[in-house]
Amino acid sequence: MLVTGRKLPIGIQTFEDIRNDGYLYVDKTALMWTMANIGKPFFLSRPRRFGKSLLISTFEAYFKGRRDLFTGLACLLYTSPSPRD
């Protein structure tokens, strides 16, 4: 079992808060990048408390070009200097 000593983001729904306050974050930004760049619509049918708000918050940071929040995450491997370039 891996013990990191990082806080779990219980009740935290914004990507910025999770990244800035040192909460544990499972990096799924490579999947997010694929969704943003595949060019097809997606229907997010997921149960309550299953990360929809966090996903939308992550997309918001991505499209606003908040590279500081994505330091060390997979999606930076795919992006140019700004996600909008």
PAVEXDREN-893530 format. One record per atom (N, C-alpha, C): residue in three letters; atom name; x, y, z. Coordinates in steps of 0.2 Angstrom, whole numbers, plus 2048, in hexadecimal, padded with zeros to 3 digits. Layout:
<vexgus>
['ala','CA',[X,Y,Z]] ...
</vexgus>
This chain:
<vexgus>
['met','N',[804,7FA,800]] ['met','CA',[800,800,800]] ['met','C',[804,806,800]] ['leu','N',[803,80B,7FC]] ['leu','CA',[807,811,7FB]] ['leu','C',[804,816,7FF]] ['val','N',[808,819,804]] ['val','CA',[805,81E,808]] ['val','C',[809,825,806]] ['thr','N',[805,82A,804]] ['thr','CA',[808,830,802]] ['thr','C',[808,836,807]] ['gly','N',[803,835,80B]] ['gly','CA',[803,83B,810]] ['gly','C',[7FF,841,80D]] ['arg','N',[7FC,840,807]] ['arg','CA',[7F8,846,804]] ['arg','C',[7F1,845,806]] ['lys','N',[7EE,84B,806]] ['lys','CA',[7E7,84B,808]] ['lys','C',[7E2,849,803]] ['leu','N',[7DD,845,805]] ['leu','CA',[7D8,843,800]] ['leu','C',[7D3,849,7FE]] ['pro','N',[7D1,84A,7F8]] ['pro','CA',[7CD,850,7F6]] ['pro','C',[7C6,84F,7F7]] ['ile','N',[7C4,84D,7FD]] ['ile','CA',[7BD,84C,7FF]] ['ile','C',[7B9,852,7FF]] ['gly','N',[7B4,853,7FB]] ['gly','CA',[7B0,859,7FA]] ['gly','C',[7B3,85E,7F6]] ['ile','N',[7B9,85D,7F4]] ['ile','CA',[7BC,863,7F0]] ['ile','C',[7BB,861,7E8]] ['gln','N',[7B8,866,7E5]] ['gln','CA',[7B5,865,7DE]] ['gln','C',[7B9,869,7D9]] ['thr','N',[7BE,86D,7DB]] ['thr','CA',[7C1,871,7D6]] ['thr','C',[7C8,86F,7D5]] ['phe','N',[7CA,86E,7CF]] ['phe','CA',[7D1,86C,7CD]] ['phe','C',[7D6,870,7D0]] ['glu','N',[7D5,877,7D0]] ['glu','CA',[7DA,87C,7D2]] ['glu','C',[7DB,87B,7DA]] ['asp','N',[7D6,87A,7DE]] ['asp','CA',[7D7,878,7E5]] ['asp','C',[7DB,872,7E6]] ['ile','N',[7D9,86D,7E2]] ['ile','CA',[7DD,866,7E3]] ['ile','C',[7E4,867,7E2]] ['arg','N',[7E6,86A,7DC]] ['arg','CA',[7ED,86B,7DA]] ['arg','C',[7F0,870,7DF]] ['asn','N',[7ED,875,7E1]] ['asn','CA',[7F1,87B,7E5]] ['asn','C',[7F2,879,7EC]] ['asp','N',[7ED,875,7EF]] ['asp','CA',[7ED,873,7F6]] ['asp','C',[7F0,86D,7F7]] ['gly','N',[7F3,869,7F3]] ['gly','CA',[7F7,863,7F4]] ['gly','C',[7F3,85D,7F5]] ['tyr','N',[7ED,85D,7F3]] ['tyr','CA',[7E8,857,7F3]] ['tyr','C',[7EB,851,7EF]] ['leu','N',[7E9,84B,7F0]] ['leu','CA',[7EB,845,7EC]] ['leu','C',[7E7,846,7E6]] ['tyr','N',[7EA,845,7E0]] ['tyr','CA',[7E6,846,7D9]] ['tyr','C',[7E9,840,7D5]] ['val','N',[7E4,83C,7D2]] ['val','CA',[7E5,837,7CE]] ['val','C',[7E5,83A,7C7]] ['asp','N',[7EB,83A,7C3]] ['asp','CA',[7EC,83D,7BD]] ['asp','C',[7E8,83A,7B7]] ['lys','N',[7E3,83D,7B5]] ['lys','CA',[7DF,83A,7AF]] ['lys','C',[7DF,83F,7AA]] ['thr','N',[7E4,844,7AA]] ['thr','CA',[7E3,849,7A5]] ['thr','C',[7E5,847,79E]] ['ala','N',[7E8,841,79D]] ['ala','CA',[7E9,83E,796]] ['ala','C',[7E3,83D,793]] ['leu','N',[7DE,83A,797]] ['leu','CA',[7D7,838,795]] ['leu','C',[7D3,83F,793]] ['met','N',[7D4,844,798]] ['met','CA',[7D1,84A,797]] ['met','C',[7D3,84D,790]] ['trp','N',[7DA,84D,78F]] ['trp','CA',[7DD,850,789]] ['trp','C',[7DA,84C,783]] ['thr','N',[7D9,846,783]] ['thr','CA',[7D6,842,77D]] ['thr','C',[7CF,844,77C]] ['met','N',[7CB,845,782]] ['met','CA',[7C4,847,781]] ['met','C',[7C4,84E,77E]] ['ala','N',[7C8,853,77F]] ['ala','CA',[7C8,859,77D]] ['ala','C',[7CB,85A,776]] ['asn','N',[7CF,855,773]] ['asn','CA',[7D1,855,76D]] ['asn','C',[7CF,850,768]] ['ile','N',[7CA,84C,76A]] ['ile','CA',[7C8,847,765]] ['ile','C',[7C2,849,760]] ['gly','N',[7BF,84F,762]] ['gly','CA',[7BA,852,75E]] ['gly','C',[7B3,84F,75D]] ['lys','N',[7B2,84B,762]] ['lys','CA',[7AB,848,763]] ['lys','C',[7A8,84A,769]] ['pro','N',[7A1,84B,76A]] ['pro','CA',[79E,84C,770]] ['pro','C',[79E,846,775]] ['phe','N',[79E,848,77B]] ['phe','CA',[79E,843,780]] ['phe','C',[798,844,785]] ['phe','N',[794,83F,787]] ['phe','CA',[78F,83F,78C]] ['phe','C',[792,83C,792]] ['leu','N',[792,840,797]] ['leu','CA',[795,83E,79E]] ['leu','C',[78F,83C,7A2]] ['ser','N',[78E,835,7A2]] ['ser','CA',[789,832,7A6]] ['ser','C',[78C,82E,7AB]] ['arg','N',[78D,832,7B1]] ['arg','CA',[790,82F,7B7]] ['arg','C',[78C,830,7BD]] ['pro','N',[78C,82C,7C2]] ['pro','CA',[788,82D,7C8]] ['pro','C',[78A,833,7CC]] ['arg','N',[786,835,7D1]] ['arg','CA',[788,83A,7D5]] ['arg','C',[78F,839,7D9]] ['arg','N',[792,83E,7DA]] ['arg','CA',[799,83E,7DE]] ['arg','C',[79E,83A,7DA]] ['phe','N',[79E,83A,7D4]] ['phe','CA',[7A2,836,7D0]] ['phe','C',[7A7,83A,7CB]] ['gly','N',[7A8,841,7CD]] ['gly','CA',[7AD,845,7CA]] ['gly','C',[7AC,849,7C4]] ['lys','N',[7A5,84A,7C3]] ['lys','CA',[7A3,84E,7BD]] ['lys','C',[7A5,855,7BE]] ['ser','N',[7A4,858,7C4]] ['ser','CA',[7A6,85F,7C5]] ['ser','C',[7AD,860,7C5]] ['leu','N',[7B1,85B,7C7]] ['leu','CA',[7B8,85C,7C7]] ['leu','C',[7BB,85B,7C0]] ['leu','N',[7B8,857,7BC]] ['leu','CA',[7BA,857,7B5]] ['leu','C',[7B8,85D,7B1]] ['ile','N',[7B3,860,7B2]] ['ile','CA',[7B1,867,7AF]] ['ile','C',[7B6,86C,7B1]] ['ser','N',[7B8,86C,7B8]] ['ser','CA',[7BC,871,7BA]] ['ser','C',[7C3,870,7B7]] ['thr','N',[7C5,86A,7B6]] ['thr','CA',[7CC,868,7B3]] ['thr','C',[7CC,86B,7AC]] ['phe','N',[7C6,86A,7A8]] ['phe','CA',[7C5,86C,7A1]] ['phe','C',[7C6,874,7A1]] ['glu','N',[7C3,877,7A6]] ['glu','CA',[7C3,87E,7A7]] ['glu','C',[7CA,881,7A7]] ['ala','N',[7CE,87E,7AC]] ['ala','CA',[7D5,880,7AD]] ['ala','C',[7D9,87E,7A6]] ['tyr','N',[7D8,879,7A3]] ['tyr','CA',[7DB,877,79D]] ['tyr','C',[7DA,87C,797]] ['phe','N',[7D4,87E,796]] ['phe','CA',[7D2,883,791]] ['phe','C',[7D4,88A,793]] ['lys','N',[7D4,88B,799]] ['lys','CA',[7D7,892,79B]] ['lys','C',[7DE,893,79A]] ['gly','N',[7E2,88D,799]] ['gly','CA',[7E9,88D,798]] ['gly','C',[7ED,88E,79F]] ['arg','N',[7EA,88B,7A4]] ['arg','CA',[7ED,88B,7AB]] ['arg','C',[7F2,885,7AC]] ['arg','N',[7F8,886,7A8]] ['arg','CA',[7FD,881,7A8]] ['arg','C',[800,880,7AF]] ['asp','N',[800,885,7B3]] ['asp','CA',[803,884,7BA]] ['asp','C',[7FF,87E,7BD]] ['leu','N',[7F9,87D,7BC]] ['leu','CA',[7F5,878,7C0]] ['leu','C',[7F7,871,7BD]] ['phe','N',[7F9,871,7B7]] ['phe','CA',[7FB,86A,7B4]] ['phe','C',[802,868,7B4]] ['thr','N',[806,86B,7B8]] ['thr','CA',[80D,86A,7B8]] ['thr','C',[80D,862,7BB]] ['gly','N',[811,85E,7B7]] ['gly','CA',[812,857,7B9]] ['gly','C',[80D,853,7B7]] ['leu','N',[808,855,7B4]] ['leu','CA',[802,851,7B2]] ['leu','C',[803,84F,7AA]] ['ala','N',[7FF,84A,7A8]] ['ala','CA',[800,847,7A2]] ['ala','C',[7FE,84B,79C]] ['cys','N',[7F9,84F,79D]] ['cys','CA',[7F7,853,797]] ['cys','C',[7FC,858,795]] ['leu','N',[801,85A,799]] ['leu','CA',[806,85F,797]] ['leu','C',[80B,85C,792]] ['leu','N',[80B,855,792]] ['leu','CA',[80F,852,78D]] ['leu','C',[80C,853,786]] ['tyr','N',[805,854,785]] ['tyr','CA',[802,854,77F]] ['tyr','C',[801,85C,77C]] ['thr','N',[801,860,781]] ['thr','CA',[7FF,867,77F]] ['thr','C',[805,86B,77D]] ['ser','N',[804,871,779]] ['ser','CA',[808,876,777]] ['ser','C',[809,87B,77D]] ['pro','N',[80D,880,77C]] ['pro','CA',[80E,885,782]] ['pro','C',[807,887,785]] ['ser','N',[802,887,781]] ['ser','CA',[7FB,889,784]] ['ser','C',[7F6,884,781]] ['pro','N',[7F2,881,785]] ['pro','CA',[7ED,87C,782]] ['pro','C',[7E9,87F,77C]] ['arg','N',[7E8,886,77C]] ['arg','CA',[7E4,889,776]] ['arg','C',[7E9,88A,770]] ['asp','N',[7EF,889,770]] ['asp','CA',[7F3,88A,76A]] ['asp','C',[7F2,885,765]] 
</vexgus>
